[in-house]
Amino acid sequence: MSAEPSLHHTDVASDAPSGSGAADKATSGGPDQPQRNRRNRRGRRRRGRRSGRPADAAKVDEATQDDRSAADSTPKPSDLAARSRRGNSSSSNADKNSPASMPRTKRRGGRRAPEPEPSPKLRTVRETSAGGLVLADLDAPFDDMTAALIGRVDRRGRTMWSLPKGHIETGETAEQTAMREVAEETGISGTIVAPLGKIDYWFVSEGRRIHKTVHHYLLRFTGGELSDEDYEVSEVAWVPLSELPRKLTYSDERRLARMAESVIADLRSDPSRLAQSEASCIRTEPNDYEKAAAARNQRRNEPPPPVKARRRRRRPRRPANGDS
């Protein structure tokens, strides 16, 4: 018969010697034993990680440390901006120390320069004149025609050649004024043949701003001799008609001289038209325009009316508090 297994287990603790203290602690299972074992295992793990690292890991750490140091040594954009600001400030400080950049100091106690007085407003004057181009022989060819010119000396001593002209006076027509001025300034007489046109210009004289309008006429020479007895004229001369554009000083009168050639050609082509033009230019009564022009010319040398001072209106006094 086979022996049946024993239902009783052998007590291991009872087989161990009773005198060994280590065995008693190991088998006793006191309360402090698990905590100590866990602490020992943690310490061994930490120490093993620090001391037992492989060489490759150490090299990796050194490489990362070098990269960090290199990254630290590379300047950042903010550092570069700060350096540039410091450089600019140093250069600006150097520029500020230059004499040109020193601030201007105000002089204390100095007198202020007097402000310039405003220039007085110029008085505007309108003047109306009449004059003409006098031809020696209206029936001669163009190359043989000559015209009378007058010369005046300006402030620089230059002779200014122009057509004779003058202001319209009271009771005169423009045609009568042209014939009178030609006689006074050149010493010769003539009759009106045809109008040439008018020119106007501005200039300043004796503190006045003058707007002048001059009516020009074509005249036929009838008698007399050239003379410079007029105080306003320094020289008179007969000048060929073809040389007038080069002889005359003012551009407007040069334009009239060129226009005179076409007017003469039209009048000479039709004798009846020439006679009709001469008859229409004979007038003795001035029109309204010529009367107004004569009145303006008469007032041109009168002193300007005095400016009346504006009187300030006094405000009524307000009654004080308590007054009835």
C-alpha positions in Angstrom: 0.0 0.0 0.0 1.1 3.5 -0.8 1.6 5.9 1.9 -0.9 8.8 1.9 0.5 12.3 1.8 0.8 14.0 5.1 -1.7 16.7 5.7 0.7 18.6 8.1 3.4 21.0 6.7 6.8 21.2 8.2 7.4 24.3 10.2 10.4 26.0 8.6 10.9 28.4 11.5 11.2 25.6 13.9 14.1 24.0 11.9 16.2 27.2 12.0 18.5 27.6 14.9 17.1 29.7 17.6 20.2 31.5 18.5 20.9 33.5 15.3 19.4 37.0 15.5 19.5 37.7 11.7 17.3 34.8 11.0 15.0 35.9 13.6 14.7 39.3 12.0 14.3 37.9 8.6 11.6 35.5 9.6 10.0 37.7 12.1 8.7 40.3 9.6 8.7 43.4 11.8 7.0 46.6 10.9 10.2 48.5 10.0 11.5 46.0 7.5 9.5 46.9 4.3 10.3 50.7 4.6 14.0 50.0 5.0 14.1 47.7 2.0 12.4 50.2 -0.2 14.8 53.0 0.9 17.8 50.8 0.2 16.5 49.9 -3.3 15.9 53.5 -4.2 19.4 54.5 -3.1 20.9 51.7 -5.0 19.0 52.7 -8.2 20.1 56.4 -7.9 23.7 55.6 -7.2 23.7 53.1 -10.0 22.3 55.6 -12.5 25.0 58.2 -11.5 27.9 56.0 -11.3 27.0 53.4 -13.9 26.2 55.7 -16.9 27.6 54.6 -20.2 30.3 56.6 -22.0 28.0 57.4 -24.9 25.6 59.2 -22.6 28.5 61.2 -21.2 29.6 62.3 -24.6 26.0 63.3 -25.5 25.9 65.4 -22.4 29.2 67.1 -23.3 27.9 67.8 -26.8 24.7 69.4 -25.5 26.7 71.4 -23.0 29.0 72.7 -25.8 26.0 73.6 -27.9 24.5 75.5 -25.1 27.8 77.4 -24.5 28.0 78.1 -28.2 24.4 79.3 -28.2 25.1 81.5 -25.2 28.2 82.9 -27.0 26.1 83.8 -30.2 24.7 87.3 -29.9 21.0 87.6 -30.0 19.2 90.2 -32.2 18.2 92.1 -29.1 21.9 92.2 -28.1 22.9 93.5 -31.5 20.2 96.2 -31.4 21.4 97.3 -28.0 25.0 97.4 -29.2 24.0 99.5 -32.2 22.0 101.8 -30.0 25.0 102.2 -27.8 27.2 102.9 -30.9 24.7 105.4 -32.2 24.5 107.1 -28.9 28.3 107.4 -28.7 28.5 108.7 -32.3 25.6 111.1 -31.6 27.4 112.3 -28.5 30.4 112.9 -30.6 28.3 114.8 -33.1 26.6 116.7 -30.3 30.0 117.9 -29.2 30.7 119.5 -32.6 30.4 123.3 -32.8 27.7 123.0 -35.5 25.4 121.0 -33.3 25.8 123.1 -30.2 22.4 124.6 -29.1 21.9 128.3 -29.7 21.7 130.3 -26.6 19.5 133.3 -26.4 21.1 136.5 -25.5 19.8 137.8 -22.3 19.0 141.4 -22.0 19.6 142.1 -25.7 17.3 144.4 -27.7 15.0 142.8 -30.2 15.5 143.9 -33.8 12.8 146.3 -34.9 10.2 144.7 -37.1 10.2 146.1 -40.7 7.4 148.5 -41.4 4.9 147.3 -44.0 5.4 149.0 -47.3 2.6 151.4 -48.2 0.0 150.2 -50.7 0.7 151.6 -54.2 -2.0 153.8 -55.6 -3.3 152.5 -59.0 -3.7 155.1 -61.7 -5.2 154.7 -65.2 -3.8 156.8 -68.0 -4.9 157.0 -71.7 -2.6 158.3 -74.4 -2.5 158.6 -78.2 0.3 158.7 -80.8 1.2 157.7 -84.3 3.6 156.5 -86.9 4.3 159.4 -89.4 5.4 158.4 -92.9 7.3 160.8 -95.1 5.9 159.7 -98.4 2.9 157.4 -98.4 3.0 156.8 -102.2 6.7 155.8 -102.3 7.8 152.1 -102.5 8.3 150.3 -99.2 12.1 150.4 -99.5 12.0 154.2 -99.7 9.5 154.9 -97.0 10.8 156.5 -93.8 9.1 157.1 -90.4 9.8 159.7 -87.7 11.0 158.3 -84.3 11.9 160.0 -81.0 14.7 159.0 -78.6 14.6 159.4 -74.8 17.5 158.7 -72.5 16.7 156.4 -69.6 18.3 156.3 -66.1 21.2 154.1 -67.4 22.1 156.6 -70.1 20.7 154.4 -73.0 18.7 155.9 -75.8 15.2 154.4 -76.1 13.6 154.8 -79.5 9.8 154.9 -79.7 6.8 156.4 -81.4 5.7 159.9 -80.4 2.7 159.9 -78.1 1.0 161.7 -75.2 -2.0 162.0 -72.8 -5.5 162.9 -74.1 -6.5 166.3 -72.8 -10.0 167.6 -72.1 -12.0 168.3 -75.2 -9.7 166.3 -77.5 -10.4 163.2 -79.6 -7.8 160.5 -79.7 -6.9 161.5 -83.3 -6.4 165.1 -82.4 -4.2 164.1 -79.5 -2.0 162.0 -81.8 -1.5 164.9 -84.3 -0.7 167.4 -81.4 1.8 165.1 -79.7 3.6 164.4 -83.0 3.9 168.1 -83.6 5.1 168.9 -80.1 7.7 166.1 -79.9 9.1 166.0 -83.5 8.3 169.4 -84.9 6.5 168.1 -88.0 2.8 168.0 -88.7 0.6 165.2 -90.2 -2.9 164.0 -90.8 -4.6 160.8 -89.7 -4.8 158.1 -92.4 -6.0 155.0 -90.5 -5.9 153.5 -87.0 -3.2 150.9 -86.2 -4.5 149.6 -82.9 -3.9 150.1 -79.2 -1.5 148.6 -76.6 -1.6 148.6 -72.8 1.0 147.9 -70.2 1.7 148.4 -66.5 4.6 150.2 -64.8 5.5 151.8 -61.4 6.5 155.5 -61.3 6.7 157.9 -58.4 5.1 155.6 -55.9 2.1 154.8 -58.3 1.1 151.7 -60.1 0.1 152.9 -63.6 -2.0 151.1 -66.2 -1.5 152.9 -69.5 -3.4 152.5 -72.7 -2.0 154.0 -75.9 -4.0 154.4 -79.2 -1.8 154.5 -82.3 -2.6 155.9 -85.8 -1.0 156.0 -89.1 -0.2 159.6 -90.2 0.8 161.2 -93.5 3.5 163.8 -93.3 2.2 167.3 -94.3 5.1 169.7 -93.4 7.6 170.9 -90.9 11.2 169.9 -89.9 12.4 167.5 -87.3 13.3 169.1 -84.1 14.3 167.9 -80.6 13.3 171.2 -78.8 10.8 169.3 -76.6 12.3 168.8 -73.1 11.2 165.2 -73.0 13.0 164.3 -76.3 16.7 163.9 -76.6 16.9 162.9 -80.3 14.7 162.6 -83.4 15.3 160.9 -86.7 13.9 159.6 -90.0 14.2 155.8 -90.0 13.5 153.5 -93.0 10.3 151.5 -92.5 12.1 148.2 -93.0 14.4 149.0 -90.1 11.7 149.9 -87.5 11.4 146.3 -86.0 15.2 146.5 -85.2 15.2 150.2 -84.2 12.3 150.4 -81.8 13.0 149.5 -78.2 9.6 148.1 -77.1 8.2 144.9 -78.5 4.6 146.2 -78.7 5.6 149.0 -81.0 7.7 146.7 -83.1 4.5 144.6 -83.6 2.6 147.8 -84.7 5.4 148.6 -87.2 5.0 145.2 -88.8 1.2 145.7 -88.9 1.6 149.1 -90.5 3.1 147.4 -93.7 -0.1 145.4 -94.2 -2.3 148.4 -93.6 -0.4 150.5 -96.1 -0.6 147.7 -98.7 -4.4 147.5 -98.3 -4.9 151.3 -98.5 -2.7 151.7 -101.6 -4.5 148.8 -103.4 -7.8 150.8 -103.3 -7.6 154.7 -103.6 -11.2 155.1 -102.7 -10.7 153.2 -99.5 -7.7 155.4 -98.6 -9.8 158.6 -99.0 -12.7 157.1 -97.0 -10.4 156.1 -94.2 -8.9 159.6 -94.0 -12.4 161.2 -94.0 -13.6 159.0 -91.1 -10.7 159.9 -88.9 -11.5 163.6 -88.9 -13.5 164.1 -85.7 -13.9 167.2 -83.6 -16.2 166.0 -80.8 -14.8 163.5 -78.2 -16.9 160.5 -77.3 -17.7 159.3 -73.8 -14.6 157.1 -73.6 -12.4 160.0 -74.5 -14.1 162.3 -72.0 -13.6 159.8 -69.2 -10.0 159.3 -70.3 -9.3 163.0 -70.2 -10.8 163.3 -66.7 -8.6 160.4 -65.5 -5.5 162.0 -67.0 -6.3 165.3 -65.3 -6.6 163.6 -61.9 -3.4 161.6 -62.3 -1.1 164.2 -60.8 -3.5 165.3 -58.0 -2.5 164.2 -54.6 -4.4 161.2 -53.2 -7.2 162.0 -50.9 -6.2 161.7 -47.2 -7.3 158.6 -45.5 -9.8 159.3 -42.8 -9.1 157.8 -39.5 -11.7 155.4 -38.3 -13.4 156.5 -35.1 -14.0 153.9 -32.6 -17.5 153.7 -31.3 -17.6 154.0 -27.5 -19.6 151.4 -25.8 -22.1 152.6 -23.2 -20.9 152.2 -19.7 -22.6 149.5 -17.8 -24.2 150.6 -14.5 -22.5 149.3 -11.5 -24.2 146.9 -9.2 -26.8 148.6 -7.0 -27.2 151.6 -9.3 -30.7 152.3 -10.6 
